[in-house]
Amino acid sequence: MTRQVPKAIRKLPLPIVVFGLTLILICAGARFFIIESFIQLEKREMQRNVDRAVRLISEDIDHLNTLCSDYSGWDDAYKFVQDRNNKFIVDNLSPETFAKLRLSVLSYYDFQGAPVYEGAYDLDHGIGAKFPASLREHLVHTQTLTNFAAPSDNRFGILNLPEGVLLVVAKPVITSSYKGPIKGTLVMGRFLSPKTVARIADNLKLPLKIVAIDNKPQSEEFAQVRQLLAAGQKLALKTDQSGQIYGYTMLAGLSGEPALILRVDAHRSIYHEGEKSVAYFLGWIIICGGMVTGIFAWSVRRLADSHKETERSEERHRLVVERTDQGILLVDPGTHIVLDANPAFCLLVGQSLQDLVGTSAFTFINGDKSSIDETIERAKHEKRELSLIHRDGTKLVSEISITSIPTETGTADCYMFHDISMQRRFQDELLHQATHDQLTGLPNRSLLNDRMVQAITGARRRGDLVALLLIDLDHFKVVNDTMGHATGDMLLKSVANRLLSFVRSSDTLARFGGDEFVILLTCISNMSDIITVAENFSGLLAIPFVIQDRDYFMTASVGIAVFPDDGDSIDVLVKKADTAMYNAKELGRNGFQFFAEEMNLKMNSRLRVETQMRRALERNEMQLHYQPKLDIRSGTINGLEALIRWHNDSLGMVSPAEFIPIAEASGLIVQIGEWVLETACKQTLIWHNMGHASLRVSVNISTRQFVRPEFVDRIADIIEKCGLPAQFVDLEITESALTHNISETITILQRLKAMGVTISIDDFGTGYSSLNYLKRFPIDTLKIDKSFVDDVVERTEDAAIVATIIAMAHHMNLNVVAEGVETLEQLDLLKKGGCEEIQGYLFCKPQTAEGLTDFLESFRRKGCTLLKYKNR
């Protein structure tokens, strides 16, 4: 038969020629269409890769958006943009925060667009960085990111800066209840640094390059691509001789302008595979076409080659199916019986292929049959989430999509599973972090607000009560300052665990911030139940907390507000519980108080004092009185203490005991304290010029002043401005201020001593300092508190305390001043004990500058009447 084919061909030359030409045309057409189809497939694959890269950048922006929402809708941030307190920066904007949140820049702006805080961090090197000047100029001058009309507004996108490409998000600073008024703007950003781009490329599993579109000269490659993309082309492709294909796309900036060009590199494996297939196909046709004499043999070989090519194609598809990380399951559409599965699915459910084939697909899917049927039906049109069951019982979350494919016996459903368990766990973790306190794991303010909304809604429906218990730990700051923040954190966690064991499952325990906790009691039928809980709470804290083999005894002040009697909104209940808690502290701590309207009146009175005090200095309502100090050894006046007084037209004479704590709490004490120092120094210089050249003026320094970073510089500036030599200035500082941070306190005191000022510890014996710390402080004087001097004659205990303080001070080469001396008997005991100086009504009451001037002149003319007593 093979020998007859050439003979037939020789008899039919024209048909053979026509057949040959036809073969050539078929070859040319086949090459064109097949290669073109592979090119289109390659283009679609590159489009998917580029889209994935863009999506990864978008996910970075989404992550920034989530962070920005958390930090902008925060009461502490809302307060910060108004009072610019340094504590917020120290607690929440440390370099560790930037590193943990992967932030390059973070800045707060007030409602006028002026910067409140600017911070920057170099993520590539893990160090702090200088805030980008170009970003500051963009934010302050263009205000595209700092001008919001509504609390729900936000802006995000890409900024091209000289320092690099910045992913930026901005949101208005509002309260934790996501309401206005808007007090400022929070801007967060992350530079697309080389390491960031490398991370995106690693997730993409392909090389990635990002080029900013700016006024700088660009390479010929990106200049050409930019023209193509600017003309409206979504994807630009380029290839080179090395077998690489490059996909380009353009990303818009914050205002819609072209911002950057993104390039994804890939090997042209699809195209090369197409060329290989075409080469096989064309080689087969050319060889067979050349063998005109063997037309029948060519047909047989063609069938054989076609079969082999099919096998190779099937083999390639089999390798793709076996090596993909997606689980693939072939299922009979009618019975849901498993027909086949790839290794990825076997690994996903922990089963062998033999165990899977022939079983129902529902065996490995978690849920009831009706919900599974509904999910599978929808998965034929869109991706759906489905829970799979591993052989060991672990439940996995996966995305499923279903398509129908032909088989030898008909059709089968191809289930494609993508495991998203890790992604879902990450999302759940982010949600937990957003709604729970990081230290204690308790619900935070955000989650508490949600629980309170639910509780109030349920109470309205049922007609019962909801109680809000606001708990503030008494003297926790003492533990934190003396034992360190690590011990304080462990104590807070111990308190949280003990409280958690105390509340019911239907109640909510949350950390409100710092050392404040909240218990939300629901399903309460009468007030006695709330009282029982509050009374039991005191006993709960009575048991000491053991931290690092040391016992800590804690008490708490509790304020209670009840729905619906005290209010029907979250903000009102929290405010009234806070008012009640504050009242509990004023009544001696370690107790609870229900809210009463009288407390509101008291708080309003406090607010009225604070409001008037804010204008007191500019209205010249503040005045200094001076009380001299007498050296009981020589009978001379060697110093005086400046004491502030305040008379207001509407409030009358306001006691320092009333307005000083309010000034401390509001921060006004810093401004007032600097005014006192400046006024006292100027007045003392006047007395020096009148001939009283030995007078040293003592000025009280508040804790709020002392802990400010610029404290020493401000003291130096004021003294230099006034012209009084520093050795005539004595700063009186309380023990509580000195023990705020021991190492830092020593540094501050050493700087003050280097200036020449003297240091006194005021109200000594009433604080919490340790003698171990006291001996390290470079101080000059101890002032014995009036509370010890008052009963020093009648009470042997007070006499012993005073004697001990004097003896201890002398051993440490310190001077001693006794405050509040009013009787000769007190003076006698102090003199015998070795006290150097006294201050009190026995000698002289506090007087105005004019009154004390007359007193000093009279004292100089007549001498001290106590000198006779001195020589008794």
ROMI-607674 format. One line per 2 residues: number of its first residue (from 0); for each residue x, y, z of C-alpha. Coordinates in steps of 0.5 Angstrom, whole numbers, plus 500, padded with zeros to 3 digits. Example, Ala and Ser with C-alpha at 12.3 -4.5 7.8 and 13.67 -1.06 7.14 Angstrom:
<sites>
0) 525 491 516 ~ 527 498 514
</sites>
This chain:
<sites>
0) 500 500 500 ~ 506 505 501
2) 509 503 495 ~ 502 505 491
4) 502 512 494 ~ 507 515 490
6) 505 512 484 ~ 498 516 485
8) 501 522 486 ~ 505 522 480
10) 499 521 476 ~ 496 527 480
12) 501 533 480 ~ 496 538 480
14) 492 536 486 ~ 498 535 490
16) 501 542 488 ~ 494 545 490
18) 494 540 496 ~ 502 543 498
20) 500 550 497 ~ 494 549 502
22) 498 546 507 ~ 503 552 506
24) 497 557 507 ~ 494 552 513
26) 501 553 516 ~ 502 560 516
28) 495 561 518 ~ 495 557 524
30) 502 560 526 ~ 499 567 526
32) 492 565 530 ~ 495 560 535
34) 501 565 537 ~ 496 571 537
36) 492 567 542 ~ 498 565 546
38) 500 573 546 ~ 493 574 548
40) 493 569 554 ~ 500 572 556
42) 497 579 556 ~ 491 577 560
44) 496 574 565 ~ 500 580 565
46) 494 584 566 ~ 492 580 572
48) 499 580 575 ~ 499 588 574
50) 492 588 578 ~ 495 584 583
52) 500 589 584 ~ 496 595 584
54) 491 591 589 ~ 497 590 594
56) 498 597 594 ~ 491 599 595
58) 491 594 601 ~ 497 598 604
60) 492 604 603 ~ 486 601 606
62) 491 599 612 ~ 493 606 613
64) 485 608 613 ~ 484 603 618
66) 489 606 623 ~ 487 613 621
68) 480 611 623 ~ 482 608 630
70) 487 614 632 ~ 483 620 629
72) 476 617 632 ~ 479 617 639
74) 478 622 645 ~ 485 623 647
76) 487 625 640 ~ 481 630 640
78) 483 633 647 ~ 491 633 644
80) 489 637 638 ~ 486 642 643
82) 491 642 649 ~ 497 639 645
84) 499 635 652 ~ 506 632 651
86) 503 626 655 ~ 499 624 649
88) 506 624 645 ~ 510 620 650
90) 504 615 651 ~ 502 614 644
92) 507 617 639 ~ 513 613 640
94) 518 610 635 ~ 516 604 637
96) 509 606 635 ~ 511 608 628
98) 515 601 627 ~ 509 597 629
100) 504 600 625 ~ 509 601 619
102) 508 609 619 ~ 513 613 615
104) 510 620 617 ~ 504 622 622
106) 502 629 624 ~ 496 632 627
108) 493 639 625 ~ 488 643 629
110) 482 646 625 ~ 485 652 622
112) 490 647 619 ~ 496 649 623
114) 501 643 625 ~ 500 640 632
116) 505 634 632 ~ 509 632 626
118) 513 625 627 ~ 517 621 622
120) 520 614 622 ~ 525 611 617
122) 522 604 616 ~ 528 601 612
124) 533 603 617 ~ 528 603 624
126) 530 610 626 ~ 527 616 627
128) 527 621 621 ~ 526 628 619
130) 519 630 618 ~ 519 631 610
132) 519 639 609 ~ 515 638 602
134) 509 634 605 ~ 509 640 611
136) 508 645 605 ~ 503 641 601
138) 499 640 608 ~ 499 647 610
140) 499 651 604 ~ 494 647 599
142) 490 644 605 ~ 488 638 601
144) 489 634 606 ~ 487 638 612
146) 480 641 610 ~ 474 637 612
148) 467 639 612 ~ 464 633 616
150) 466 628 621 ~ 465 622 616
152) 470 625 611 ~ 476 622 609
154) 482 623 604 ~ 487 618 601
156) 491 616 595 ~ 498 617 593
158) 503 623 593 ~ 509 625 589
160) 514 628 594 ~ 522 629 593
162) 523 625 599 ~ 519 619 595
164) 512 616 593 ~ 508 617 599
166) 501 613 601 ~ 497 618 605
168) 491 618 609 ~ 487 624 612
170) 481 624 617 ~ 478 629 621
172) 480 628 629 ~ 473 627 632
174) 471 624 638 ~ 470 616 640
176) 463 617 638 ~ 465 619 631
178) 462 626 632 ~ 464 633 631
180) 465 638 632 ~ 472 637 628
182) 478 640 632 ~ 483 638 627
184) 486 633 622 ~ 490 626 623
186) 495 625 617 ~ 498 618 616
188) 503 616 611 ~ 508 610 608
190) 513 611 603 ~ 514 606 598
192) 521 605 600 ~ 525 600 596
194) 524 595 602 ~ 516 596 602
196) 517 595 594 ~ 521 589 595
198) 515 586 600 ~ 510 588 595
200) 514 584 590 ~ 515 578 595
202) 508 578 596 ~ 507 578 588
204) 512 573 587 ~ 514 577 581
206) 519 583 580 ~ 516 589 581
208) 519 597 580 ~ 515 603 581
210) 517 610 578 ~ 515 616 580
212) 512 621 575 ~ 515 628 576
214) 519 633 573 ~ 525 629 573
216) 528 627 567 ~ 526 619 566
218) 529 614 562 ~ 527 613 555
220) 523 606 557 ~ 519 610 562
222) 518 616 557 ~ 515 612 552
224) 511 608 557 ~ 508 614 560
226) 506 617 553 ~ 502 610 552
228) 499 610 558 ~ 497 618 558
230) 493 617 552 ~ 488 612 556
232) 491 606 555 ~ 490 602 561
234) 496 597 560 ~ 502 597 556
236) 507 591 555 ~ 514 591 552
238) 518 585 551 ~ 526 584 550
240) 531 579 547 ~ 532 576 554
242) 525 573 554 ~ 522 578 559
244) 515 581 558 ~ 514 588 562
246) 507 590 564 ~ 506 597 565
248) 500 601 569 ~ 499 608 571
250) 497 610 578 ~ 493 616 580
252) 495 621 585 ~ 491 624 591
254) 488 629 586 ~ 487 625 580
256) 494 627 577 ~ 498 621 574
258) 503 619 580 ~ 507 613 578
260) 508 608 573 ~ 508 601 576
262) 512 595 572 ~ 511 588 573
264) 517 583 570 ~ 515 576 568
266) 518 571 564 ~ 515 569 557
268) 513 562 559 ~ 506 562 556
270) 509 565 549 ~ 515 560 549
272) 510 555 550 ~ 506 557 544
274) 512 558 540 ~ 514 551 542
276) 507 548 540 ~ 507 552 534
278) 514 549 532 ~ 511 542 533
280) 505 543 529 ~ 508 546 523
282) 514 542 523 ~ 509 536 523
284) 505 539 517 ~ 512 541 514
286) 515 534 514 ~ 508 531 512
288) 507 536 507 ~ 514 534 504
290) 512 527 504 ~ 507 527 498
292) 508 520 496 ~ 507 518 503
294) 500 521 504 ~ 497 515 508
296) 503 514 512 ~ 503 522 513
298) 495 521 516 ~ 497 516 520
300) 503 519 523 ~ 499 526 524
302) 494 522 528 ~ 499 519 532
304) 503 526 533 ~ 496 529 535
306) 495 524 540 ~ 502 525 543
308) 501 532 543 ~ 494 531 546
310) 498 527 552 ~ 503 532 553
312) 497 538 553 ~ 494 533 558
314) 500 532 562 ~ 502 540 562
316) 495 541 565 ~ 495 535 570
318) 502 538 572 ~ 499 545 573
320) 493 542 577 ~ 498 538 581
322) 502 544 583 ~ 497 549 584
324) 496 552 591 ~ 489 552 590
326) 485 546 592 ~ 481 543 586
328) 475 538 587 ~ 472 534 581
330) 464 533 583 ~ 459 529 580
332) 453 535 579 ~ 448 531 581
334) 450 526 587 ~ 456 531 589
336) 460 525 589 ~ 468 526 589
338) 471 524 582 ~ 478 527 583
340) 482 531 587 ~ 489 535 586
342) 494 534 592 ~ 493 541 594
344) 486 539 596 ~ 488 533 599
346) 493 537 604 ~ 488 542 605
348) 483 537 608 ~ 488 532 611
350) 486 526 606 ~ 489 521 601
352) 486 521 594 ~ 483 514 595
354) 479 516 601 ~ 476 522 598
356) 474 519 591 ~ 467 516 592
358) 465 520 598 ~ 460 526 598
360) 463 533 598 ~ 459 535 604
362) 463 530 608 ~ 469 535 608
364) 464 542 608 ~ 462 545 615
366) 455 547 616 ~ 448 544 614
368) 446 541 608 ~ 441 547 606
370) 446 553 607 ~ 451 549 603
372) 447 548 597 ~ 445 555 597
374) 453 557 598 ~ 455 552 592
376) 449 554 587 ~ 452 562 588
378) 459 560 588 ~ 457 558 580
380) 457 565 579 ~ 461 569 584
382) 466 567 589 ~ 463 565 596
384) 466 563 603 ~ 466 556 605
386) 468 552 611 ~ 472 546 610
388) 473 541 616 ~ 480 538 616
390) 481 531 618 ~ 484 533 625
392) 477 537 626 ~ 480 544 625
394) 476 548 621 ~ 479 552 615
396) 476 558 612 ~ 476 558 604
398) 474 562 598 ~ 470 557 593
400) 468 558 586 ~ 465 553 581
402) 465 552 574 ~ 463 546 569
404) 468 542 565 ~ 467 537 560
406) 468 529 562 ~ 468 523 558
408) 462 521 561 ~ 458 528 560
410) 460 534 565 ~ 463 535 572
412) 463 541 577 ~ 470 543 578
414) 470 546 585 ~ 476 551 586
416) 478 552 594 ~ 483 558 596
418) 485 557 603 ~ 484 564 607
420) 484 562 614 ~ 490 566 615
422) 488 572 612 ~ 481 571 616
424) 485 570 623 ~ 489 576 621
426) 483 580 620 ~ 480 578 627
428) 486 580 630 ~ 486 587 627
430) 478 587 630 ~ 480 585 636
432) 486 590 637 ~ 481 595 635
434) 476 593 640 ~ 480 591 646
436) 486 594 651 ~ 492 591 649
438) 495 591 656 ~ 489 587 659
440) 485 584 653 ~ 479 587 656
442) 474 591 652 ~ 476 598 650
444) 472 604 650 ~ 470 603 643
446) 467 596 644 ~ 464 599 651
448) 460 604 647 ~ 457 598 643
450) 455 594 649 ~ 452 600 652
452) 448 602 646 ~ 446 594 646
454) 444 594 654 ~ 440 601 654
456) 436 598 648 ~ 435 592 651
458) 433 595 658 ~ 428 600 654
460) 425 594 652 ~ 425 590 658
462) 424 596 663 ~ 429 594 667
464) 436 598 670 ~ 443 599 667
466) 448 601 672 ~ 455 604 670
468) 461 603 675 ~ 467 608 673
470) 473 605 677 ~ 479 609 679
472) 485 606 683 ~ 487 610 689
474) 494 612 689 ~ 496 608 683
476) 501 613 680 ~ 505 612 687
478) 506 605 685 ~ 508 607 677
480) 512 612 679 ~ 516 609 685
482) 516 601 682 ~ 516 603 675
484) 511 602 669 ~ 513 595 668
486) 510 593 675 ~ 505 598 674
488) 503 594 668 ~ 503 588 672
490) 499 590 677 ~ 493 593 672
492) 493 586 669 ~ 492 583 676
494) 487 588 677 ~ 483 586 671
496) 484 579 672 ~ 481 579 679
498) 475 584 676 ~ 474 579 670
500) 472 574 675 ~ 468 578 679
502) 463 580 673 ~ 457 576 670
504) 458 573 663 ~ 452 578 662
506) 456 584 664 ~ 462 588 661
508) 468 589 664 ~ 472 594 660
510) 479 598 661 ~ 477 606 660
512) 484 608 660 ~ 490 609 665
514) 488 606 671 ~ 480 607 670
516) 476 601 669 ~ 468 600 667
518) 463 595 669 ~ 457 595 665
520) 451 592 669 ~ 445 589 665
522) 439 586 667 ~ 438 590 674
524) 431 590 677 ~ 433 594 683
526) 438 599 686 ~ 439 594 692
528) 443 589 687 ~ 447 595 685
530) 449 597 692 ~ 451 589 693
532) 455 589 687 ~ 459 596 689
534) 460 593 697 ~ 462 586 694
536) 467 590 690 ~ 471 593 696
538) 472 586 699 ~ 475 584 692
540) 480 589 692 ~ 482 588 700
542) 486 582 698 ~ 493 584 696
544) 496 583 689 ~ 503 579 689
546) 507 582 684 ~ 514 579 684
548) 514 577 691 ~ 511 583 694
550) 504 585 696 ~ 501 591 694
552) 494 593 697 ~ 490 597 693
554) 483 601 694 ~ 479 604 689
556) 474 610 688 ~ 467 608 684
558) 462 613 681 ~ 456 610 679
560) 450 612 674 ~ 444 609 673
562) 440 608 667 ~ 434 611 666
564) 434 615 672 ~ 441 619 671
566) 440 619 663 ~ 439 615 657
568) 445 616 653 ~ 452 614 653
570) 455 620 654 ~ 451 623 659
572) 452 616 664 ~ 459 616 663
574) 460 624 665 ~ 455 623 671
576) 459 616 673 ~ 465 620 672
578) 463 626 677 ~ 460 621 682
580) 467 618 682 ~ 471 624 683
582) 466 626 689 ~ 468 619 692
584) 475 621 691 ~ 474 627 695
586) 470 624 701 ~ 477 620 702
588) 477 615 697 ~ 476 607 698
590) 468 607 697 ~ 463 608 692
592) 458 614 690 ~ 452 614 686
594) 451 620 682 ~ 447 626 685
596) 445 633 682 ~ 449 636 688
598) 455 633 685 ~ 453 637 678
600) 453 643 682 ~ 460 642 685
602) 463 641 678 ~ 459 647 675
604) 462 651 681 ~ 469 648 679
606) 468 650 672 ~ 466 657 674
608) 473 658 678 ~ 477 655 672
610) 473 659 667 ~ 475 666 671
612) 482 663 673 ~ 483 663 665
614) 483 671 665 ~ 485 672 672
616) 493 674 670 ~ 491 679 664
618) 486 682 669 ~ 491 683 674
620) 487 679 679 ~ 492 675 682
622) 497 678 687 ~ 503 676 691
624) 503 676 699 ~ 510 675 702
626) 511 671 709 ~ 518 672 712
628) 523 667 715 ~ 526 668 721
630) 533 665 723 ~ 532 664 730
632) 540 663 731 ~ 541 670 729
634) 534 673 730 ~ 535 676 722
636) 530 676 717 ~ 534 672 711
638) 528 670 707 ~ 521 670 705
640) 516 666 701 ~ 512 668 696
642) 504 666 696 ~ 499 667 691
644) 492 670 693 ~ 486 671 688
646) 480 676 688 ~ 475 676 683
648) 470 681 682 ~ 464 675 681
650) 467 670 686 ~ 470 674 691
652) 477 672 695 ~ 478 665 692
654) 482 661 697 ~ 489 658 694
656) 486 651 697 ~ 480 652 692
658) 484 654 686 ~ 491 651 686
660) 488 644 685 ~ 484 646 679
662) 490 650 676 ~ 494 644 677
664) 489 639 673 ~ 487 644 668
666) 495 646 666 ~ 494 653 668
668) 499 652 674 ~ 504 653 669
670) 503 660 667 ~ 501 662 674
672) 507 659 677 ~ 512 663 672
674) 508 669 673 ~ 509 668 681
676) 517 667 680 ~ 518 673 675
678) 513 678 680 ~ 517 675 686
680) 524 676 683 ~ 522 683 681
682) 520 685 688 ~ 526 682 691
684) 530 686 687 ~ 527 692 689
686) 528 690 696 ~ 535 689 695
688) 536 696 692 ~ 533 698 699
690) 538 695 703 ~ 535 689 704
692) 541 685 700 ~ 541 678 704
694) 533 677 702 ~ 532 670 699
696) 525 669 696 ~ 522 662 696
698) 517 660 690 ~ 513 654 690
700) 514 650 684 ~ 508 645 682
702) 509 638 679 ~ 506 640 672
704) 511 645 672 ~ 517 641 674
706) 516 635 669 ~ 515 640 663
708) 522 638 658 ~ 523 646 658
710) 522 647 666 ~ 530 649 667
712) 530 653 661 ~ 524 657 663
714) 527 658 670 ~ 533 661 667
716) 530 665 662 ~ 526 668 668
718) 531 670 673 ~ 536 673 667
720) 530 677 665 ~ 529 680 672
722) 536 681 674 ~ 536 678 681
724) 542 674 682 ~ 540 666 682
726) 543 665 689 ~ 537 669 692
728) 532 665 689 ~ 530 658 693
730) 525 653 689 ~ 520 650 694
732) 518 643 690 ~ 514 637 694
734) 516 630 695 ~ 511 628 690
736) 514 632 684 ~ 521 630 686
738) 519 622 685 ~ 516 623 679
740) 522 620 675 ~ 528 619 680
742) 534 619 674 ~ 531 625 671
744) 529 629 677 ~ 537 628 679
746) 539 631 672 ~ 534 637 673
748) 536 639 680 ~ 543 638 678
750) 542 643 672 ~ 538 648 677
752) 544 648 682 ~ 549 649 677
754) 545 656 676 ~ 546 658 683
756) 539 657 685 ~ 537 653 692
758) 532 647 693 ~ 528 646 698
760) 523 640 699 ~ 516 643 701
762) 511 640 706 ~ 517 634 708
764) 514 628 711 ~ 507 628 708
766) 509 625 701 ~ 512 618 699
768) 519 619 698 ~ 524 614 700
770) 531 616 704 ~ 535 612 699
772) 532 617 694 ~ 533 623 698
774) 540 622 699 ~ 541 623 692
776) 538 629 691 ~ 542 636 691
778) 538 640 695 ~ 539 645 701
780) 533 645 705 ~ 527 641 708
782) 521 645 710 ~ 517 641 716
784) 510 641 714 ~ 505 645 719
786) 501 639 720 ~ 507 637 725
788) 508 643 728 ~ 501 645 730
790) 501 639 735 ~ 509 639 736
792) 507 641 744 ~ 501 637 745
794) 503 630 742 ~ 509 627 743
796) 509 623 736 ~ 509 629 732
798) 515 632 737 ~ 519 625 735
800) 517 626 728 ~ 520 633 728
802) 526 632 732 ~ 527 626 727
804) 527 630 721 ~ 531 636 724
806) 537 630 726 ~ 536 627 719
808) 537 634 715 ~ 543 636 720
810) 546 629 718 ~ 545 630 711
812) 548 638 712 ~ 541 640 710
814) 538 647 713 ~ 531 646 716
816) 525 651 716 ~ 519 650 720
818) 512 652 717 ~ 506 655 721
820) 510 657 728 ~ 504 660 732
822) 506 660 739 ~ 512 661 743
824) 512 654 746 ~ 513 651 739
826) 518 656 738 ~ 522 653 744
828) 521 646 742 ~ 524 647 735
830) 530 652 738 ~ 532 646 742
832) 531 641 737 ~ 536 645 733
834) 531 648 727 ~ 535 654 724
836) 529 658 721 ~ 521 659 722
838) 516 661 718 ~ 509 663 721
840) 504 668 725 ~ 508 668 731
842) 513 672 727 ~ 509 675 721
844) 503 674 717 ~ 503 674 710
846) 503 681 707 ~ 503 685 701
848) 509 687 698 ~ 507 694 701
850) 506 692 707 ~ 512 687 708
852) 516 693 706 ~ 514 697 712
854) 515 691 716 ~ 522 690 714
856) 524 697 715 ~ 521 697 722
858) 524 691 723 ~ 531 694 721
860) 530 700 725 ~ 527 696 732
862) 530 689 731 ~ 526 683 733
864) 522 682 739 ~ 524 675 739
866) 531 676 740 ~ 530 677 748
868) 527 670 747 ~ 533 667 743
870) 537 669 749 ~ 533 666 755
</sites>
